Structure formats: structure tokens, C-alpha cells
Amino acid sequence: MSRQTHPAASDVRLNDVHSRLNPADVHLYAPTTLDDVAAIVGAAAQRGTPVAVCGGRHAMGGQQFANGGALIDMTQCDRLLELDMERGLVRVESGIQWRALIQGVLETQRRHAPDQPPRWGIAQKQTGADALSIGGALAANVHGRGLLMAPFVSDVESFTLVIADGQTRRCSRDENSELFSLAIGGYGLFGVIGEVTIAERGV
């Protein structure tokens, strides 16, 4: 998709799911690909339109939306893109939710080796809620109920970030490392997380 075209917006009034304290009138976009996201962000930058992003809309303190701005709803960017069976790395679109990720990892392994038990699994228990997107979990650097486990960032290998002008950057501890550290826990202030690569644990 070219940067000049992107999905049309719907003008809606919506709220977050968790606190329901922040109703806002927004131009809602529902991208289905990373290129869609980049086109939406780039066009908003050219118009000077503020951008917010949401997945499950379950931010504990209540999610903030830009009244009159663009809201990118990532729930249709929810595919499991790749599972590296040798290294245990899974690459997903950031709108995928935890339950779908866990099921997808198991189902992919069953298709790959139907006569063998799964080799890889998700180590994290995200929080007390299940309907959280992976992008949102990364943006908030969530931690689960296991008090001996590090926050989610410890299992993140890399991610693709759509920055304010609509360009994309691959971010890891070795590549664009400053953006990597800023975007994790940055609540979307430094860009829209498009794809995430997560390290699985052996089971």
C-alpha cells in the first residue's frame, strides 16, 4: 500500500474498557497491515493531526484518547507471522491478544510436528486480564502475577516501530537501541508498535 492511501476513518465516540472515564470523539482507523499503519501515521503527520493507538483498551489507569484526533485500533493486525522452531522466536502483529498468541504457538507446533509434544511456550502470565494486546503489553511493559519473573521486556527480542513521520524502524537491544528502551513502557509516545518478536521458553 502506498503512503498516500490508507483505510478510511469512522467518526465515533468511544471509551476505554477498564476505567470508562475518558470518552472521546475520534477518527477511528482499523488497519490490517503494517503498511496501513505507516500510511495512517504519515498522513496524520502531514495534516498535523494528533494520533493515539489502542489494542484491547485495558490500560489500568484508563486509556487517553486525543479528542478530535486519529485513533488507530490495532485489533485487526492480529496475526502470528512466524515461529522459529529452532530458536523459539515468535513474530506477531502487535494487535494479537495473549490468548490467541498462546493458542497460536501451540497450534503451529502441532501442525509442524503432530506426533511430538510442544517444545516452546509462553513464559509470561500477562496480568489478571486476558484481553490485552501484545503491543499494549509492550507499550506498558506489563508484569504478570509471577513475582519472581521479570517484566515483559525480558522476553522481547525486537519490534518494528512506526515513528511520527510514518517511517518504520526495527528496534532491538543492538539496533535502534535508544528507541527500543524508550518505546517499551512509553505508552505510544515514541511511535506505534507494529510487529513484535518474542522469545519463547522451552517446555
VEXDREN-2710 file (C-alpha; in Angstrom, 1 decimal):
% VEXDREN-2710
k/r/px/py/pz
1/MET/0.0/0.0/0.0
2/SER/1.4/3.4/-0.9
3/ARG/1.9/6.1/1.8
4/GLN/-0.8/8.2/0.0
5/THR/-3.6/5.7/0.7
6/HIS/-4.9/4.2/3.9
7/PRO/-8.1/2.8/5.4
8/ALA/-10.9/5.3/5.7
9/ALA/-11.8/6.6/9.2
10/SER/-15.1/6.3/11.0
11/ASP/-16.1/9.2/13.3
12/VAL/-17.1/7.6/16.6
13/ARG/-17.3/8.3/20.3
14/LEU/-15.7/5.6/22.4
15/ASN/-14.2/4.9/25.8
16/ASP/-11.6/2.6/27.3
17/VAL/-12.8/-0.7/28.6
18/HIS/-11.0/-0.7/32.0
19/SER/-12.0/2.6/33.7
20/ARG/-14.5/4.1/31.3
21/LEU/-13.5/7.6/32.5
22/ASN/-12.2/9.0/29.2
23/PRO/-14.9/9.2/26.5
24/ALA/-13.7/10.9/23.3
25/ASP/-14.8/11.7/19.8
26/VAL/-12.2/10.4/17.4
27/HIS/-11.5/9.5/13.8
28/LEU/-11.2/5.7/14.2
29/TYR/-8.9/3.8/11.8
30/ALA/-8.7/0.0/11.6
31/PRO/-5.6/-1.0/9.8
32/THR/-5.0/-4.6/8.7
33/THR/-1.3/-4.4/7.8
34/LEU/1.9/-2.6/8.9
35/ASP/1.8/-0.6/5.7
36/ASP/-1.7/0.6/6.6
37/VAL/-0.4/1.8/10.0
38/ALA/2.5/3.6/8.4
39/ALA/0.2/5.3/5.9
40/ILE/-2.2/6.5/8.6
41/VAL/0.6/7.9/10.8
42/GLY/2.3/9.6/7.9
43/ALA/-0.9/11.2/6.6
44/ALA/-1.8/12.4/10.2
45/ALA/1.7/13.9/10.5
46/GLN/1.2/15.8/7.3
47/ARG/-2.1/17.2/8.5
48/GLY/-0.9/17.9/12.0
49/THR/-3.5/15.6/13.5
50/PRO/-2.7/14.0/16.9
51/VAL/-2.6/10.2/16.9
52/ALA/-3.4/7.7/19.7
53/VAL/-3.3/3.9/19.4
54/CYS/-5.3/1.2/21.1
55/GLY/-5.4/-2.6/21.3
56/GLY/-7.5/-4.2/24.0
57/ARG/-8.2/-0.7/25.6
58/HIS/-7.5/-2.2/29.0
59/ALA/-5.0/0.3/30.4
60/MET/-5.2/0.0/34.2
61/GLY/-5.3/3.8/34.8
62/GLY/-7.6/4.5/32.0
63/GLN/-6.6/5.0/28.4
64/GLN/-6.3/8.5/27.0
65/PHE/-7.5/9.4/23.5
66/ALA/-6.9/12.5/21.5
67/ASN/-10.3/14.2/21.3
68/GLY/-10.8/15.1/17.6
69/GLY/-7.7/13.2/16.7
70/ALA/-6.9/9.9/14.9
71/LEU/-7.2/6.7/16.9
72/ILE/-5.5/3.6/15.4
73/ASP/-7.3/0.5/16.5
74/MET/-4.8/-2.4/16.1
75/THR/-7.2/-5.3/16.7
76/GLN/-7.2/-6.4/13.1
77/CYS/-3.4/-6.6/13.0
78/ASP/-3.5/-9.8/14.9
79/ARG/-1.7/-12.5/13.0
80/LEU/1.0/-14.9/14.1
81/LEU/3.5/-14.3/11.3
82/GLU/6.4/-16.7/12.1
83/LEU/7.5/-19.3/14.6
84/ASP/11.2/-20.2/14.6
85/MET/11.1/-23.8/15.8
86/GLU/14.9/-24.0/16.4
87/ARG/15.3/-20.8/18.3
88/GLY/11.9/-20.4/19.9
89/LEU/11.2/-17.0/18.5
90/VAL/7.7/-16.0/17.6
91/ARG/7.0/-12.9/15.4
92/VAL/3.5/-11.5/15.7
93/GLU/1.5/-8.4/14.7
94/SER/1.0/-6.2/17.7
95/GLY/-2.7/-6.4/17.9
96/ILE/-2.8/-10.1/18.7
97/GLN/-4.0/-10.8/22.2
98/TRP/-2.4/-13.0/24.7
99/ARG/-4.9/-15.9/24.5
100/ALA/-4.6/-16.0/20.7
101/LEU/-0.8/-15.9/20.9
102/ILE/-0.6/-18.8/23.3
103/GLN/-3.1/-20.9/21.2
104/GLY/-1.3/-19.9/18.0
105/VAL/2.1/-21.0/19.3
106/LEU/0.7/-24.4/20.4
107/GLU/-1.3/-25.0/17.2
108/THR/1.7/-24.0/15.0
109/GLN/3.8/-26.6/16.7
110/ARG/1.2/-29.3/16.4
111/ARG/1.0/-28.7/12.7
112/HIS/4.7/-28.7/12.4
113/ALA/5.3/-31.9/14.4
114/PRO/1.9/-33.6/15.2
115/ASP/3.5/-36.6/16.8
116/GLN/5.7/-34.7/19.2
117/PRO/4.9/-32.6/22.3
118/PRO/5.3/-28.9/22.1
119/ARG/8.9/-27.6/22.5
120/TRP/8.1/-24.0/23.2
121/GLY/5.6/-22.0/25.3
122/ILE/4.9/-18.5/26.6
123/ALA/6.6/-17.9/29.9
124/GLN/4.7/-14.7/30.9
125/LYS/1.4/-14.6/32.6
126/GLN/0.5/-11.1/31.4
127/THR/-1.7/-9.7/34.2
128/GLY/-5.1/-10.6/35.7
129/ALA/-6.8/-9.7/32.4
130/ASP/-6.6/-11.8/29.2
131/ALA/-7.9/-9.3/26.6
132/LEU/-4.7/-7.4/26.3
133/SER/-2.8/-6.9/23.0
134/ILE/0.9/-7.7/22.8
135/GLY/1.6/-4.2/21.5
136/GLY/-0.2/-2.7/24.5
137/ALA/1.7/-5.1/26.9
138/LEU/5.0/-3.9/25.4
139/ALA/4.0/-0.2/25.5
140/ALA/3.1/-0.5/29.2
141/ASN/6.0/-3.0/29.9
142/VAL/3.5/-5.1/31.9
143/HIS/4.4/-7.6/34.5
144/GLY/2.4/-10.6/35.5
145/ARG/1.5/-12.3/38.7
146/GLY/4.7/-14.3/39.0
147/LEU/6.7/-12.1/41.4
148/LEU/9.9/-13.9/40.6
149/MET/9.6/-13.1/36.9
150/ALA/11.0/-10.0/35.2
151/PRO/8.6/-7.7/33.3
152/PHE/7.6/-8.5/29.7
153/VAL/10.6/-6.7/28.2
154/SER/12.8/-9.5/29.3
155/ASP/11.2/-11.8/26.6
156/VAL/11.1/-9.2/23.8
157/GLU/13.8/-9.7/21.2
158/SER/12.8/-6.9/18.8
159/PHE/9.9/-4.9/17.4
160/THR/9.0/-2.7/14.5
161/LEU/8.1/0.8/15.4
162/VAL/6.2/3.3/13.2
163/ILE/7.6/6.6/14.1
164/ALA/5.9/10.0/13.9
165/ASP/6.5/10.7/10.2
166/GLY/5.2/7.2/9.2
167/GLN/8.6/5.6/8.7
168/THR/9.3/2.2/10.2
169/ARG/12.3/1.3/12.4
170/ARG/13.4/-2.2/13.6
171/CYS/14.3/-1.8/17.3
172/SER/16.3/-4.2/19.4
173/ARG/18.9/-4.1/22.1
174/ASP/21.5/-3.8/19.3
175/GLU/19.6/-1.9/16.6
176/ASN/18.0/1.5/17.3
177/SER/18.6/0.6/20.9
178/GLU/17.5/4.1/22.2
179/LEU/14.1/3.7/20.6
180/PHE/13.9/0.2/22.0
181/SER/14.3/1.5/25.5
182/LEU/12.0/4.4/25.0
183/ALA/9.1/2.6/23.3
184/ILE/9.0/-0.1/25.9
185/GLY/6.9/1.4/28.7
186/GLY/6.5/4.5/26.6
187/TYR/2.7/4.2/26.2
188/GLY/2.8/5.0/22.5
189/LEU/4.6/8.4/22.9
190/PHE/7.5/7.3/20.6
191/GLY/5.6/5.5/17.9
192/VAL/3.1/2.7/17.1
193/ILE/4.4/-0.8/17.7
194/GLY/3.6/-2.8/14.6
195/GLU/5.3/-6.2/14.9
196/VAL/6.9/-7.9/17.9
197/THR/9.4/-10.8/18.1
198/ILE/9.2/-12.7/21.5
199/ALA/11.5/-15.3/22.9
200/GLU/9.6/-18.4/24.0
201/ARG/10.7/-20.8/26.8
202/GLY/11.4/-24.5/26.4
203/VAL/8.7/-26.7/27.9
END
